[in-house]
Amino acid sequence: MSDEIISYEPATGAILWRHPIGDVDAEVACARAGWSSWASKPLAFRIETMRRFANIVRQRNDAFTDLIARETGKPIWEARGEVETVIAKVDISVSAYADRTAQRRLEATMGSRIAVRHKPHGVLAVLGPYNFPAHLPNGHIVPALIAGNAVVFKPSEKTPAVGAFLVECFRAAGVPAECIRLVIGGPNEGKALAAHPDIDGLLFTGSAHTGLALNRAFADKPEKILALEMGGNNPIVVWDTPDLHTAAILIIQSAFTTAGQRCTAARRLIVDTKLYEPLIATLDKMVGRIIVGEPHANPAPFMGPVIDNDAADQLTESFLALLMRGGRAIRHLERPVETLPFLKPALIDVTDVADRPDVELFGPILQVVRIDDFDAAIAEANATRYGLSASLISQTPALYDRFWANIRAGIVNWNKPTNGASSGAPFGGIGWSGNHRPSAYYAADYCAYPVVSSESESARASIGIGLADG
């Protein structure tokens, strides 16, 4: 067994970064010893530190962008957008903390008052994913630090260099080193961190398989906070729209941005049978124009490779399995270079596939289903254990009203892609997509807990009934 983690560039296969595997016990112990001093700092001090963090990231924007692009394979334009979301997260989190955890005072009897304040949990573990290795863990870390928690962060073993860069930015901004700890490692270190008795909670973004295992592991630990964001088998429904060109663009943005490696990516296109042939013709032609290339290529690619060859192999096997079940390839999943994980976007009609597998195919594969009736289209969209994101493309407001009322998802969009959710709103889903702990603007909710106090400046009390004569 290797005693180090090695990170490779997906686009080239070259070694990018290597580092010894970390010591989970030591990192948690350090955070446990240091968190109370951070929690005792005034809120204004912690917020100012986060603002310095945003400035540090802004100063290092080019280096950070290049690192994200190289380690994930995503185009440089998209990597730069991720860095911008890291910077923007600070102001959003400051506003969210003030809104979601505001101190309140209520008048009570006998001149007393009821006070509502919030306290940090203590030491929070953060497990980060590889698709947005800076933005998504940062969405947990910034709110957690503002609230006064210490953080032990384990980045994905596929993108550890970005995780290390992010932590260095926090420390350069003045976050005490003992309050932002980094664990480099693989699944074993992730399991050890999640199960550690000295953490007060776990904030997770990743697969449903891992999230369900974590949910079971925390079932007998009600004293620990657990926030899960686990992706989706997301539908995009096209109904009653004359503008098929725009519909095709929205579908491509939903299904193939980040090479399909977004938890909100559209996995299933559900389309009115009457629109099927012209829409698919338009969509297929446009998909054929998508440039797939390495991050720094010129002209800029729309999408890069998937994260590694294992992911590319699994996606290829999943596509072939759909074909074997009766799927009809509209556009095959092609792999131009056998030794690298570049995949060209695929379209497959699965209307006649019985018992369609309800899985999240985390890559550039879009399944298409033809439906004759709108209510049946909603039922098809809801035919999943997941419930993260769903979108309707239609020119009829009444259809959107029916869609919004009946669809099961935490993000419901109209004439917009399934992805690209705002950090200024809550982000989360139901079913296998989360455990009712939405992140983004609502991350403040799971980073601190409310404390209710009944208070009076002088002690006054009486018992008016139930006492025998003295």
Salt bridges, closest charged atoms under 4 A:
GLU4 OE2 - ARG18 NH2 2.63
GLU9 OE2 - ARG70 NH1 3.72
ASP25 OD1 - HIS196 NE2 2.92
GLU27 OE1 - ARG181 NE 2.68
ASP62 OD1 - ARG80 NH1 3.16
ASP66 OD2 - ARG70 NE 2.92
ASP66 OD1 - HIS296 NE2 2.72
GLU78 OE2 - ARG262 NH2 3.36
GLU82 OE1 - LYS74 NZ 2.91
ASP91 OD1 - ARG51 NH1 2.40
GLU157 OE1 - LYS154 NZ 3.32
ASP200 OD2 - ARG32 NH2 2.71
ASP220 OD1 - LYS221 NZ 3.35
ASP272 OD2 - LYS274 NZ 3.21
ASP284 OD1 - ARG331 NE 2.79
GLU294 OE1 - HIS296 ND1 3.83
ASP308 OD2 - LYS158 NZ 3.14
ASP313 OD1 - ARG335 NH1 2.58
ASP349 OD2 - ARG328 NH2 3.61
ASP349 OD2 - ARG370 NE 3.10
ASP358 OD2 - ARG385 NE 3.17
GLU360 OE2 - ARG267 NH2 3.84
ASP375 OD1 - ARG402 NH2 2.72
GLU380 OE2 - ARG356 NH1 2.76
ASP445 OD2 - ARG100 NH2 2.63
GLU455 OE1 - ARG105 NH1 3.26
GLU455 OE1 - ARG113 NE 3.17
GLU455 OE2 - ARG117 NH1 3.02
GLU457 OE2 - ARG113 NH1 3.98
